[in-house]
Amino acid sequence: MIPTIETIVEGLVAGTYTKQQAIGWLYLHAEEAYRGLRDDFAAAALQGMLAYPGDERGGNAHTNSTPLDCANAAYAYADAMLAERAK
C-alpha cells in the first residue's frame, strides 16, 4: 500500500523514508490521479456518446459499434481532453 502524502512528508522529516522512496511514492500518487481523471473523462465521453439520440439518418454513436469500439472511442476523447488540459 502506498503511504499517504502526509505520511510520506512526515517520514521524510523523521528520517524514516529516504528521498528516493518518497519520490517513488509521490510518482505513484500522481499516476493514480492521472488514471482516475482519465477514467472520469472517458466515462463522461461514453455517457454522452450513448445518450446521443442520433440524427435524421437514425442511430447514434453506438448503434453500429461494438462495446469495445465505444470504449476505445471514449478513451480517445479522454486522452484528447487530457492533452488539451496540459497546454
CNS distance restraints for C-alpha pairs under 8 A (distance, minus, plus):
assign (resid   2 and name CA) (resid  25 and name CA) 6.37 0.50 0.50
assign (resid   2 and name CA) (resid  28 and name CA) 7.75 0.50 0.50
assign (resid   2 and name CA) (resid  29 and name CA) 7.89 0.50 0.50
assign (resid   3 and name CA) (resid   7 and name CA) 5.87 0.50 0.50
assign (resid   3 and name CA) (resid   8 and name CA) 6.19 0.50 0.50
assign (resid   3 and name CA) (resid  25 and name CA) 7.33 0.50 0.50
assign (resid   4 and name CA) (resid   8 and name CA) 6.24 0.50 0.50
assign (resid   5 and name CA) (resid   9 and name CA) 6.27 0.50 0.50
assign (resid   5 and name CA) (resid  26 and name CA) 7.18 0.50 0.50
assign (resid   6 and name CA) (resid  10 and name CA) 6.16 0.50 0.50
assign (resid   7 and name CA) (resid  11 and name CA) 5.92 0.50 0.50
assign (resid   8 and name CA) (resid  12 and name CA) 6.16 0.50 0.50
assign (resid   8 and name CA) (resid  17 and name CA) 7.26 0.50 0.50
assign (resid   8 and name CA) (resid  22 and name CA) 5.95 0.50 0.50
assign (resid   8 and name CA) (resid  25 and name CA) 7.84 0.50 0.50
assign (resid   9 and name CA) (resid  13 and name CA) 6.24 0.50 0.50
assign (resid   9 and name CA) (resid  22 and name CA) 7.80 0.50 0.50
assign (resid  10 and name CA) (resid  14 and name CA) 6.06 0.50 0.50
assign (resid  11 and name CA) (resid  15 and name CA) 5.80 0.50 0.50
assign (resid  11 and name CA) (resid  16 and name CA) 4.73 0.50 0.50
assign (resid  11 and name CA) (resid  17 and name CA) 5.11 0.50 0.50
assign (resid  12 and name CA) (resid  16 and name CA) 6.10 0.50 0.50
assign (resid  12 and name CA) (resid  17 and name CA) 5.14 0.50 0.50
assign (resid  12 and name CA) (resid  18 and name CA) 6.46 0.50 0.50
assign (resid  12 and name CA) (resid  19 and name CA) 6.91 0.50 0.50
assign (resid  12 and name CA) (resid  22 and name CA) 7.24 0.50 0.50
assign (resid  17 and name CA) (resid  21 and name CA) 6.13 0.50 0.50
assign (resid  17 and name CA) (resid  22 and name CA) 6.51 0.50 0.50
assign (resid  18 and name CA) (resid  22 and name CA) 6.30 0.50 0.50
assign (resid  19 and name CA) (resid  23 and name CA) 6.14 0.50 0.50
assign (resid  20 and name CA) (resid  24 and name CA) 6.19 0.50 0.50
assign (resid  21 and name CA) (resid  25 and name CA) 6.28 0.50 0.50
assign (resid  22 and name CA) (resid  26 and name CA) 6.10 0.50 0.50
assign (resid  23 and name CA) (resid  27 and name CA) 6.16 0.50 0.50
assign (resid  24 and name CA) (resid  28 and name CA) 6.41 0.50 0.50
assign (resid  25 and name CA) (resid  29 and name CA) 6.28 0.50 0.50
assign (resid  26 and name CA) (resid  30 and name CA) 6.26 0.50 0.50
assign (resid  27 and name CA) (resid  31 and name CA) 6.15 0.50 0.50
assign (resid  28 and name CA) (resid  32 and name CA) 6.18 0.50 0.50
assign (resid  29 and name CA) (resid  33 and name CA) 6.24 0.50 0.50
assign (resid  30 and name CA) (resid  34 and name CA) 6.16 0.50 0.50
assign (resid  31 and name CA) (resid  35 and name CA) 6.13 0.50 0.50
assign (resid  32 and name CA) (resid  36 and name CA) 6.05 0.50 0.50
assign (resid  33 and name CA) (resid  37 and name CA) 6.17 0.50 0.50
assign (resid  34 and name CA) (resid  38 and name CA) 6.07 0.50 0.50
assign (resid  35 and name CA) (resid  39 and name CA) 6.08 0.50 0.50
assign (resid  36 and name CA) (resid  40 and name CA) 6.14 0.50 0.50
assign (resid  37 and name CA) (resid  41 and name CA) 6.13 0.50 0.50
assign (resid  38 and name CA) (resid  42 and name CA) 6.10 0.50 0.50
assign (resid  38 and name CA) (resid  75 and name CA) 7.50 0.50 0.50
assign (resid  38 and name CA) (resid  78 and name CA) 5.71 0.50 0.50
assign (resid  38 and name CA) (resid  79 and name CA) 6.96 0.50 0.50
assign (resid  38 and name CA) (resid  82 and name CA) 7.20 0.50 0.50
assign (resid  39 and name CA) (resid  43 and name CA) 6.03 0.50 0.50
assign (resid  39 and name CA) (resid  75 and name CA) 7.74 0.50 0.50
assign (resid  39 and name CA) (resid  78 and name CA) 7.56 0.50 0.50
assign (resid  40 and name CA) (resid  44 and name CA) 6.28 0.50 0.50
assign (resid  41 and name CA) (resid  45 and name CA) 6.19 0.50 0.50
assign (resid  41 and name CA) (resid  75 and name CA) 7.77 0.50 0.50
assign (resid  41 and name CA) (resid  77 and name CA) 7.67 0.50 0.50
assign (resid  41 and name CA) (resid  78 and name CA) 4.90 0.50 0.50
assign (resid  41 and name CA) (resid  81 and name CA) 7.44 0.50 0.50
assign (resid  42 and name CA) (resid  46 and name CA) 6.02 0.50 0.50
assign (resid  42 and name CA) (resid  71 and name CA) 7.86 0.50 0.50
assign (resid  42 and name CA) (resid  74 and name CA) 4.81 0.50 0.50
assign (resid  42 and name CA) (resid  75 and name CA) 4.99 0.50 0.50
assign (resid  42 and name CA) (resid  76 and name CA) 7.90 0.50 0.50
assign (resid  42 and name CA) (resid  77 and name CA) 6.71 0.50 0.50
assign (resid  42 and name CA) (resid  78 and name CA) 4.87 0.50 0.50
assign (resid  43 and name CA) (resid  47 and name CA) 6.03 0.50 0.50
assign (resid  43 and name CA) (resid  74 and name CA) 7.12 0.50 0.50
assign (resid  44 and name CA) (resid  48 and name CA) 6.27 0.50 0.50
assign (resid  45 and name CA) (resid  49 and name CA) 6.13 0.50 0.50
assign (resid  45 and name CA) (resid  74 and name CA) 5.28 0.50 0.50
assign (resid  45 and name CA) (resid  75 and name CA) 7.97 0.50 0.50
assign (resid  45 and name CA) (resid  77 and name CA) 6.57 0.50 0.50
assign (resid  45 and name CA) (resid  78 and name CA) 7.12 0.50 0.50
assign (resid  46 and name CA) (resid  50 and name CA) 6.07 0.50 0.50
assign (resid  46 and name CA) (resid  70 and name CA) 7.04 0.50 0.50
assign (resid  46 and name CA) (resid  71 and name CA) 7.04 0.50 0.50
assign (resid  46 and name CA) (resid  73 and name CA) 7.97 0.50 0.50
assign (resid  46 and name CA) (resid  74 and name CA) 5.16 0.50 0.50
assign (resid  47 and name CA) (resid  51 and name CA) 6.05 0.50 0.50
assign (resid  48 and name CA) (resid  52 and name CA) 6.15 0.50 0.50
assign (resid  49 and name CA) (resid  60 and name CA) 7.47 0.50 0.50
assign (resid  49 and name CA) (resid  61 and name CA) 5.40 0.50 0.50
assign (resid  49 and name CA) (resid  62 and name CA) 7.07 0.50 0.50
assign (resid  50 and name CA) (resid  60 and name CA) 7.23 0.50 0.50
assign (resid  50 and name CA) (resid  61 and name CA) 6.40 0.50 0.50
assign (resid  50 and name CA) (resid  62 and name CA) 6.30 0.50 0.50
assign (resid  52 and name CA) (resid  60 and name CA) 5.85 0.50 0.50
assign (resid  52 and name CA) (resid  61 and name CA) 6.91 0.50 0.50
assign (resid  53 and name CA) (resid  59 and name CA) 7.00 0.50 0.50
assign (resid  53 and name CA) (resid  60 and name CA) 5.73 0.50 0.50
assign (resid  54 and name CA) (resid  58 and name CA) 5.44 0.50 0.50
assign (resid  54 and name CA) (resid  59 and name CA) 4.82 0.50 0.50
assign (resid  54 and name CA) (resid  60 and name CA) 4.11 0.50 0.50
assign (resid  54 and name CA) (resid  61 and name CA) 7.32 0.50 0.50
assign (resid  55 and name CA) (resid  59 and name CA) 6.87 0.50 0.50
assign (resid  55 and name CA) (resid  60 and name CA) 7.30 0.50 0.50
assign (resid  59 and name CA) (resid  63 and name CA) 5.39 0.50 0.50
assign (resid  59 and name CA) (resid  64 and name CA) 7.88 0.50 0.50
assign (resid  61 and name CA) (resid  65 and name CA) 7.51 0.50 0.50
assign (resid  61 and name CA) (resid  70 and name CA) 7.83 0.50 0.50
assign (resid  62 and name CA) (resid  66 and name CA) 7.18 0.50 0.50
assign (resid  62 and name CA) (resid  67 and name CA) 7.70 0.50 0.50
assign (resid  62 and name CA) (resid  70 and name CA) 6.39 0.50 0.50
assign (resid  65 and name CA) (resid  69 and name CA) 5.76 0.50 0.50
assign (resid  65 and name CA) (resid  70 and name CA) 6.49 0.50 0.50
assign (resid  66 and name CA) (resid  70 and name CA) 6.41 0.50 0.50
assign (resid  67 and name CA) (resid  71 and name CA) 6.14 0.50 0.50
assign (resid  68 and name CA) (resid  72 and name CA) 6.08 0.50 0.50
assign (resid  69 and name CA) (resid  73 and name CA) 6.15 0.50 0.50
assign (resid  70 and name CA) (resid  74 and name CA) 6.09 0.50 0.50
assign (resid  71 and name CA) (resid  75 and name CA) 6.29 0.50 0.50
assign (resid  72 and name CA) (resid  76 and name CA) 6.17 0.50 0.50
assign (resid  73 and name CA) (resid  77 and name CA) 6.29 0.50 0.50
assign (resid  74 and name CA) (resid  78 and name CA) 6.23 0.50 0.50
assign (resid  75 and name CA) (resid  79 and name CA) 6.01 0.50 0.50
assign (resid  76 and name CA) (resid  80 and name CA) 6.24 0.50 0.50
assign (resid  77 and name CA) (resid  81 and name CA) 6.21 0.50 0.50
assign (resid  78 and name CA) (resid  82 and name CA) 6.21 0.50 0.50
assign (resid  79 and name CA) (resid  83 and name CA) 6.12 0.50 0.50
assign (resid  80 and name CA) (resid  84 and name CA) 6.15 0.50 0.50
assign (resid  81 and name CA) (resid  85 and name CA) 6.00 0.50 0.50
assign (resid  82 and name CA) (resid  86 and name CA) 6.19 0.50 0.50
assign (resid  83 and name CA) (resid  87 and name CA) 6.91 0.50 0.50
